[in-house]
Amino acid sequence: MNCVRKNVYVAVLVTIAIILTGTCCASAMDKVNINTAPVEQLMQLDRVGAKYAQRIVEYREKNGPFKAPEEIMNVKGIGKKTWEANKDRIVV
């Protein structure tokens, strides 16, 4: 009986780990609307820290909304590498 209890315990722990990992990964892959996202949300993009996130906000305030996701590369400091790392997550 002790072995059965141990197996059930391990199975429960593995299940919880899978659920928590799945939730974490799913939120990491959420889409980010670069026309509406605040600095904090923009910082969730790969290779985008506070400085670049603020530049994205300032760019859209000055130039109006982005018309296409790839226009993020018009922001100073946001280049092809950042675009490639995030192109599946960026929306307008």
C-alpha positions in Angstrom: 0.0 0.0 0.0 2.9 2.4 0.8 4.2 2.0 -2.8 0.8 2.8 -4.2 0.5 5.9 -2.1 3.9 7.1 -3.2 3.0 6.6 -6.9 -0.2 8.5 -6.5 1.7 11.3 -4.7 4.2 11.5 -7.6 1.5 11.4 -10.2 -0.3 14.3 -8.5 2.9 16.4 -8.3 3.7 15.7 -12.0 0.2 16.7 -13.0 0.4 20.0 -11.0 3.8 20.7 -12.5 2.4 20.2 -16.0 -0.6 22.4 -15.4 1.6 25.2 -13.9 4.2 25.0 -16.7 1.4 25.0 -19.4 -0.1 28.1 -17.8 3.2 29.9 -17.7 4.1 29.1 -21.2 0.7 30.0 -22.6 0.9 33.5 -21.0 4.4 34.0 -22.3 3.1 33.5 -25.8 0.1 35.9 -25.5 -0.3 38.4 -28.4 0.8 41.9 -27.7 -1.1 44.8 -29.5 1.6 47.4 -30.1 -1.0 50.1 -30.6 -2.6 49.6 -27.1 -0.2 47.8 -24.9 1.3 49.8 -21.9 5.0 49.7 -21.2 4.7 46.8 -18.8 3.1 44.6 -21.5 5.5 45.6 -24.2 8.3 44.5 -21.9 7.0 41.0 -22.1 8.3 40.8 -25.7 11.7 39.2 -26.2 14.6 41.7 -26.4 12.3 44.6 -25.3 13.2 46.3 -22.0 11.8 49.4 -20.3 13.7 51.8 -22.5 12.5 50.2 -25.8 9.0 49.7 -24.5 8.8 53.4 -23.7 10.2 54.3 -27.2 7.4 52.2 -28.7 4.8 54.1 -26.7 6.3 57.5 -27.7 6.6 56.5 -31.3 2.9 55.7 -31.5 1.9 58.8 -29.6 3.9 60.9 -32.1 3.1 59.1 -35.3 -0.2 57.5 -34.7 -1.1 53.8 -34.6 1.1 51.2 -36.3 -0.6 50.0 -39.5 1.3 46.7 -39.6 3.2 44.7 -37.0 6.5 45.0 -38.8 6.4 48.8 -38.5 7.8 48.2 -35.0 11.2 48.3 -36.7 10.6 52.0 -37.3 11.2 52.5 -33.6 14.8 53.5 -32.8 16.6 50.4 -31.4 14.1 47.9 -32.6 15.6 46.0 -35.4 15.3 42.8 -37.4 16.4 40.5 -34.6 13.8 41.9 -32.2 11.2 41.6 -35.0 12.1 38.0 -35.8 12.0 37.1 -32.1 8.5 38.4 -31.7 6.8 38.5 -35.1 4.3 35.7 -34.1 3.2 37.6 -31.0 3.0 41.2 -32.2 -0.4 42.4 -33.5 -2.0 45.8 -34.4 
